[in-house]
Amino acid sequence: MVRYLLYVVAVFIVADHIYTHWGPEIINWTASKFLGRQVTIVEEAPYRESIIDKTVKTIKEKVKELRR
């Protein structure tokens, strides 16, 4: 049971990372293909961070702080 819960968490984290970095491009590309013309459905934010990005950033800050 715990293994399946970990699988669900891992899938959620990977899906969040993919959507954060490539979601608007995928959505706009798919909509453009269906409509046959270039459309913009979702605007891209200038900079977005996924859960993985935030975790890596936090770990780097903690390691840097420990080295002081």
N, C-alpha and C positions, 0 to 999 in steps of 0.2 A: 504494500500500500504506500509506504514511504517512497519507494522507488518511483511509482507513478506520479506522486506529488512532485518529486524532483524533476521528472520529465516535463510536467506541465509548466513548472517554473522556468525551466531551461527554454522551452518553446516560447513562452511569453517574453523572455529577455531577448531572444534572437529576433522575434517578430518586432519588438520595440526598436531594436537597433536597425533593422532593415527599413521599417517605416520612417524612422527619424531621418535617416540619411538619404533614402531613395524613394520614399512614399509619394511625395508630390510629383516627381518625374514619372513614376509608374502610373499614377492615376491620370495625369494629363496625357500621357502617351496613349493609354488605353482609350480614353474618351475621344482623342483625336482620331484614332483608328476606326472607332465605331461611327463617328460622325463624318469622316472623310475629309476633314479640314482641321487646321490647327486651332485648338481651343485651350484655354487655361481655366481649369476648374478649381484647383487648389494653388494658392500663392505660397511661395517658399519663404520661410523665415530666414533672416540673414545668417543666424548661427543657431543650431539646435544641438542638444546633447542627449544621448540615449543613456539608459541605465549603465551600460558598459562603460561609456565615456566618463560618466560622473564617478564611477567606482575607480577607474584607472587614475583619474585626476586626484581623487581623495587619497589613494594609496601613495601616489608620487609625493603629495604634500606631506603625508605622515612620515615617509622615509626621509625626505629632505629635513623635516623637523627633528627626527631622531639622530641624524648625522651631525647636527649642530652641537 
